[in-house]
């Protein structure tokens, strides 16, 4: 859980600091549009990394540790190629891609400037994703906690310094948030790499062993990963559509939703970390040929995720104003966010179960089914936004109820697949 915090914490702290700097709605909206675009581009790397994670966990279960290095090394090759694509998308293509989606010229200009600086950190982001998939796959996740701590401390310190212009530095506002994120991720990556060297994973699992590229390994990774890449594309694409729709409502609605997005990321860290662990454990157990243990594992993971989320939802529902004050002192934003927070809480309960089911399906190795389930959920989600929210000009609260539509569909489809038992004989 603490390790996964790093993947979200920079966006959370950036939002919190920008909510108190200068033009509040401008800062929050730049964080929403530029931050989400960066998130979209880098999240595609999770598709490749998660495919490798499933394979690494399966080889651990089969007691074939020496093959893990080859999987990791070839995943570095694949992600290295994608890093080049991601940088071009962020540094070169972003102005052309976002011009038609961000009508406010000031928000657009600031967003492009943010991405100009943030794009230089894409190599750090993707390498962190790659190393984290390795650590989760082999079940050695403690180092992710230390990496998160280093990333968090550096990011908070630099956000305060560069956004507000402290200690003799100029006040860079949104650009300062971008620069601080790049430096913080670089520090976090150093911790992850140092741990690999410290524990001698190189000789134990053949990590970084110099050898020629084996196209069979590349094909195996891509066959498992490409459905996940498409899955993340349509998932984050639908999420971006959600914020475009809110931006067309008003800057006020977009600012509220950007704060809610940050609260959502923070509230779902436990869900996603339990789901990621379930992903690896399902694959590991199947590698041990103990498929009969999988349903019990998934049931316990769902109950754990629901229990933790119930505590968080109770706190959010009882003290929405207190949570909002972390991000802004604007009384209007705080007051207008109360009912959207209630709507988000309803979606959180469904999310806590659905994410575990979804990631458990991924752990079986049938990533094509993950893509099918995601596509179906996004169709219902988009239909609700386009056919219900937009034409009737419904409020932000009704827009956030779309989360219930999405997670109900995704959870139901994955539950039916797992209950069918068709996953038991899936081989990777």
N, C-alpha and C positions, 0 to 999 in steps of 0.2 A: 504493500500500500504506500509506504513512504517512498519507495523507488519510483512508482508511477506518478507521484506528486510532482516530480521535476518536469514531466511532459506537459503539465498544466499550470504549474505555479507561476511561471513567468508571465503567462497571459493574465493570471489572477492579480499578481502584484502590479503589472502594468496598468490594468484597469483601475485598481484601487488608487494608484498614484495619479493617473490622468484624470480621475474623477474629482481631484482636488486642485488641479492646475489650470489656471487661466480660464478659457472658454470650456466649461465642463462638457456640454453636449458635443462640441467639436472634437475634443479629445477622446470622448467615449466612442463617437461614431467612427473616427479614424481607427481606433483600436478594434472596433467591430469589423469594418470592411477590409482593412489591410491585414489585421491579425487573422481573420477567418480565411482570407485568400492564402496567406502563408501556411496556415493550418491545413488547408485543402491540398496544397502542393506537397507538403512534407508527409501528410497522412498516407499518401499513396505508397511511401516507403514502408509503412507498416504492413502493407500487403505482402511485399517481398520478405520482410523480416518475420512476419507471422508464419509464412510458409516454411521458412527455415526453422523456426521455433518448434513447429509440429514435428518436423523430421528429426531434429536434435533430440527432442524428448522421446521419440519412438526408438532411436538408436540407443539412448540411455536405458530404456526398458528392455531392449534386446541384448544389453551388455556388449555393445559394439562401440565403445568409447573412442577407439582409434579412428573411426570414420567421421567423428564429429568435426575434427579440424578441417577436413576437406569440404564439408557442408558449409562451415563458417567462412572459409577462405573464398569459396565460390560465391557465397552470398555477398561478400565484400566486393567482388568483381561486378556482380549485378547491380548492387547499390551504388558503386562508384560510377557506373554508366548513367544510372538514374540521377545522380547528383548533378552531373553536367546538364541534363535536361531540365532539372528543377531550377538551377541557377539561371538558365536562359529564360525560363518562364517568369521568374521573379524579377530579374534585372532588366530584361529586354522586352518581353511580351506583355508584362503587366499593364502598362499604360494603354495599350490597344485593347486588351481584354476587359479592363474595368471601366473604360470610358463610357460605355453605354449602360453600365449598371449603377454608377454613382452620379446622380443628377446634380448634387451640390458641388460646385467647382472647388470651393475651399476644402471640403472633405476629400475630394478627388486628388487635389494637389498634395495635400498633407499625406494621404495614403500612399501615393507614389514615392514621395520622399522617404517615408517609413520603410517601404519595401526595398528602396535603393540600399539603405544601410543594412536592413535585416537579411537581405539575400546573401551577404558574405558569411553569414552563420549557418547556411544550409548544410555545408559539409559537416559541421559539428552536430547539428540536429540529426542527420541521417546516420552518422556513425554511432551516436548514442543509441538510436533505435536499434541498430544492428547488434551492438554489444549487449543491450538489455535483453534482446531476444535470445542471445546465447546464455546469459545468466539464468533467465527464467527456464529455458529448455533443460539445462543441466541441474536446476534446483538449487542454485547458489545465489540467492537474491540479496543477501545482506549488504553487499558492496553497493547496490543501487541506492540504499539508504544514505551511505556516506557521500555518494555522488550528488544525491539530491540536496543534502545539507550544504555542501560546497557551492552548488549552483544557486541555491536559495539565498545564502548569505551574500554572495557576490552580487546577485541581481538586486536585492533590496538596497544594498549600499550604493550601487551605481545608479539605480532608479532615483533614489533620493538626491544624489549628487547631480546627475545630468538632466533630469526632468525639471527640477526647481532651480538649478544653477547654484549649487553650494560649493564651498571650499575654493572659490576663485574660478570655477568653471561657468561657462555661459548656460543660461536656461534653454535647453534644447527641446523641451516638451516631448512631442511624440517621437522625434528623432532620437532623443535621449533614451527613451524606452527601447527603441530598436537596438541601439549601440550596446546598452547594458545587457540585453538578452544575448547578443552575440558573444560578448566576453564571458558571461556567466556559463554559457554552454561549453565554451572552450575549456573552462576550469573543470566542469563536470566530466567532460570526456577524458581529461588527463587522469582523473581518479579511476575511471573504469579501465583504462589501458594499463595503468600502473598495477592494478590488482591482478590482471592477467599475467603480467611478468612476475609478480610477487609469489603467486601460487603455482608457477611453472606449468600452466595449462598448455604451453607450447609443446613440451615433450610428452605430457600425459595424453593429450588429445590431438596432437599434430597441428595445433594452431600456428598460423604464419609459416608453416613449412613450405619452402620454395619448391614448386613443382609446376609442370605445365597445366594449362587449363584443360580440364576434361569435360567435353561437351555433354557427356551423359549426365554429369552432375548438374550442369547448367540447365539442361532440359528437365531434369527431375524437379529442380527448384522452381522453374518457370511453370511447369504443369500444375504444381501445387499452389503457386503464388498468383498466377494471372487472374483466377476468379476473385481472389481477395483484393487485388488491385482495382478491378472493375467495381467490386462491392464497395470499397472505400470511395471510389470516384462518385458513384451515384448517391451514396449516403451523405458525404460532405457537400456534394453538389446540391442536394435537396435542402440541406441546412443553410447553404448560402442563398438559395432561392427564398427561404424563410426570411432572412435578413434584408434581402432586396425588397420583398413585399412590405416589410415593416418600414424600410426607408422611404417607400412611396407613401406610407401613411403620414409620417411626420418625423422630424428629427427627434422630437420628444419620445415618441414610441420606440425609435431605434435605440436611443440612449438607455431607456429602461430595460430593453431586451438585452443590450450588451452587458449590463450589470447582472441580469438574471442568467445569462450564459456563463458568466464567471462563477456565479453561485452554483450553477448546475455542474460545472466541471469539478468544483471543489467537493460537492455533495456526492458525486458518483465515483470518486477515486476508489473507495472501498469496493463498490460493485465491480468496476473494471479490473481491479487487482485480483479479487476472488475469481472472476471469470477467466482472467489470464492464467491463474494458477490451475483452474479446472481444465483449461485447454491442454496444458502440459501434462497434468496428471492423467487425464483420459488417454492421451497418446502414449504415455509411459506404461500405464496399466495394460493397454491393448498390445504393446510391445512385449509384455510379460505373458500374454495369452490368458489374461484374467478378466475377460469381458464381463463376467457376472458381477464384478465389483463396480462397474461403471455407473449403473443406475443409483446405487447407494451413494456413491461419491457426488453425483450431480444433485441428488435430493438434499444432502447435507449442505452443499455449497449454496443452493438456492435459499434454504432456510437461514443460513448464516448471513447471506447478502440481504435478505428481507429484514432480519432482525436489526442489523446495523443501520439500514436505511430508515426503518421505522423510527429509530431514535433521532436521526437527523431531520426527518420530515416533521416530527413533533416539535423540535426546536425551531425550525423555520416557520411553521404555522403559528406558533405561540409568540415568536419575537421577530416578525418580519422587518420592523423598523430598525431594530438593533443591528441586524445583518446588513441592511442597506447603508447604515451609517459608516460601515467599514469602507464603503466605496465613495460616498458623497454626503455633503451636508445640505444639499438642495432639498428643502422641505417638500416641494412639489413632486420631484422625482420619487422621494421616499413615500409620499402618500399615494401616488398613482401606481406604485409597484405592488401594493398589498394584494390585490386580487389576482394579478398575474402570478405572484409567488404561490398562492393557493392552487392555481391551475398547474403550475410546475410541480408542486408536491404530489399531485395526483399521478402525473406522469412518472415521477421518481419511483413510486411503489412498483409500477409495472416494469420500469427499466431494470430494477434490481433483480428481478427474476429472469427477465428476457435476456439480459446480457450473459448470464451464466449458461442458459440453454443454448444461446447462439454460439458462444465460444466453445462449449462442449461439443457441439456438432463439428466445429472446426477442428477440434482435437482428434476426431475420428479420421480425419484426412479427406473427407468428402467436401472439399471447398467449393465445388460446383453447386452443391445444394445451398451453401451459404450465400452464394451469389443469387440463386433463385429466390431464396427467402427475403434477401435484402431488396431485390427488385420489386417483389410483391408488396412489401411494407412501404417502400418509397412511393409506389403507385397510389396506394390508399392515402398516404400522407399528403402527397401533392394534390390529389383530387380534393381533399378536404380544404386545403389552402386556396386552391384556384376556384373551386365550385361553391364553397360555402363562405370562407372568410372574406375574400377579396370582393366579390360582387355585392355582398350585403354590407360592406364597410364595417365589419365587426371589430370590436375593440381588441387591444393587445391580449386581454385575458382569453378571449376565444381563440386567438392565434396560438397561444401556448397550449391550449387543449389538444392541438395537433400531435403533441408528444404521446398522448394516450392512444390516439389512432395508430401511430407508428409502432409503439412497443407492444400493443395488444396483438397486432397482426404478426409481428416478428416472433414474439414468444409463442403464439399459438401454432404457427407453422413448424417451428423447431421442436416443440413438444410432441406434435403428431409424428414427426420423423423419428425422434428418439424412441417413442413408444412402439413404433412399427418394427424395430429391431433390425432394419435393413443395414444399419451401420456396422453390425457385428463382424461381417466378413470383408470389410473394406481394407485393402492392403496398400501400403505406400513404401 
